[in-house]
Amino acid sequence: MKVIKHFILPSILILCVMLGCEPMTEELSTDTSIQLSYSTDTVTFDTLFSSVGSITKRFKVYNRNSKAINVSRMYLGNDDQSPYTMVVNGKEGKGFENEVIFGKDSLLVLVEVLIDTNDQSLPFLVKDSITVEYNGRSENIKLVSWGQDAIFINNREIECNVTWTKDRPYVIYDSAWVSQGCQLTVEAGTKIFIDNDAFFTIAGTLLIEGTAEEKVEIRNTRLDQKYSVAPGQWGSLFFFPGSTGNSIDHAIIKNGTNGMILAINLSNGEGAQVQISNTSIQHMSESGIAAYAGEISAQNLEIFHCQNQLLAGFVGGNYSFEHCTFSNEPNDFTREGASVGFTNFLEFSDGSLYANDITLRLSNSIIWGREDEELALDFSASTMEDVKIERNIIRSSASSWVDIGNYISQDNNYPGFYSPNTFNYQIDSLSSARDSALISTITHDLLGTVRDVAPDIGAYERKDSIP
């Protein structure tokens, strides 16, 4: 015998099935007392270059009520004249009508901005607002951007023997180059932005003339906060073989693939020549400096946070580094090998060697990181008579460094950096680097602080207070 169970539908449900009732969340409310809410009251964009589109910002409009609300109008205050554009439900425009937000649901609004040139040297404010109208109410979301006019250079040669000034930033797309026999001077306070994978190539001469108060900055084009530390955003400063007389003083070079590459002409062993002072190279996806038979003289140079080497001299060359700080700690990359290294040869795939002479002076500097050995020398023949390494702090366990006048350790933060986790490599009051350097002719540190009669090892002289 089959037992049939009867299910009795509630009378209200029977009526809804017969008459087609709307769920409450889809039922429109015209109640003027209920309100929408917003994920923010202001959408803010970081500084943007004129004529260059922004990243997309977003905010949400929440309907926390049980019934649906019809947004009768959502529009930009400056209508078609606004530099801003909205995207709502996949549609792009300056304004929208009759967008229904169901009960307990939300509406995603995307906002972009394209700022027209304004012929101004200083950053300028670009404002507008989005007005949301519903049920007789009118509410506003503010839109705020800073625009900056710039000089754009796209895959072309820099005019010979010119000076770049700080009046407006320079933005390099694809590539820019200084030709052989030409000179580019960059004055204090100038900002140079290099786009993705672009290179700044120097066959002639580059003079960067920053000061302690107004450094020259070379970095990526993305200015939003999450790209302030972002290795690999552009290519490199690439110095051709035979490029001489280059000088970089008081600069910050950041967020590239290689901070600098000094190339070699294998037919004659010629490299490039650069003098570097009071400069910080930081956040590189490969190397801080990679030099092939290069000639580098550096003082008060800081290099940190690079995936491969901080500093590498290949195929010989002439190198002098004094009062420098090289640190690959912390480092969120996976890497192997020393952060600082030098060779005097190049090995080809067939096993043959291309050897070259090397001269190396490394003193009063810090070489640090997470590897057990952070300084490596690899020479094809004995050339130590041309190498002088003394009064440095080195992450190492090799007593041979101590024998020639250096300090070694495997202790955590033995150099006594003030805050390595925030990339602040000034030294603290108990640092092992304090008062331990050889007396030299370098009277000031990277920040312009006067070195005392017992100078400190590294690019920084200890101050009583550190920002």
PyMOL commands that set and color helices and strands:
alter all, ss='L'
color gray80, all
select helices_A, chain A and resi 11-19+24-26+79-81+225-227+384-386+399-403+420-422
alter helices_A, ss='H'
color red, helices_A
select strands_A, chain A and resi 37-38+42-44+48-49+57-63+69-76+84-88+91-93+95-101+105-113+124-134+137-148+151-157+162-164+170-178+183-187+191-194+199-202+205-209+216-220+236-239+246-249+251-254+258-262+273-284+287-306+311-322+325-327+340-343+345-347+353-355+358-363+366-368+375-378+387-390+393-395+407-409+417-419+424-427
alter strands_A, ss='S'
color yellow, strands_A
deselect
rebuild
show_as cartoon
